[in-house]
Amino acid sequence: MSGNGTTPGDDPLQTAVWRLRSRACWADAAALLPSATAAAALQRTALLVERCLYTEAGWQDAEDALRAAEALAHTDEERGAAACERGYLAYSATLHGVRDRADEARSALGRAAALIPPGSPGRALLDFRRGLIAENLTRSPQAARAAYRRAHAGATAHSDPLLLSFTWRHLAGLALRDGELADARHGFAESLRIREELGYLVGTAPALVSLADTAGEPEASRLREEARRLFRLLGGVPTWLARHLAPPTTEAPATA
């Protein structure tokens, strides 16, 4: 994301944080950040919440970081960003079966929507996360699609390529469910292209697996084998990807 180590001119700290984050070293990335400002506290929280989603671990560290960020937040936008992270953490815990926090997730994202003004860069991320809840908790694909499209437009307007990789991926997933194979393949290919260009290694294997689902042989096998290589390289992260790389049994939710 712009300002987080993926654009020319980013400061060395943000570049170091990005490199660690993209290689699944979230705790190391968070440790580099100062603790005295709301912006740094929010960034640390975002890193540790993302670790929970990808590893199904580190929940208490994320909760502690979130409380610190909430205490330091003074403006509406900072409070809204903290509420957005609380909603995402509650969503992740619900999705992974740690504890049912679906009501907390919806409530927190609702607070964020009241605090983050339309047109703000944070609004696009909020829209994406509301789409996740609609898709994976509420099971409302139409609401999810509308939220993802708003997020996609916001990410485009604010030049946020990482978020675009997520909106492409989830819009493509909905297209695949509807049997729109060409649209799904295009969206998955765009998501993979962006993640490879950014060097977002931890998100590349999931993108490869999704694209493989729209490909014929031998391309599908080649993509899945590349995903397995990256999965092993990162020590089995994302943890939930193991279900997608195993022989087909049941479908698991796409979380990233």
Helices and strands as residue ranges (DSSP letters): H 12-22, H 26-31, H 38-55, H 59-72, H 76-95, H 102-115, H 121-136, H 141-157, H 161-177, H 181-198, H 201-212, H 219-233, H 241-245
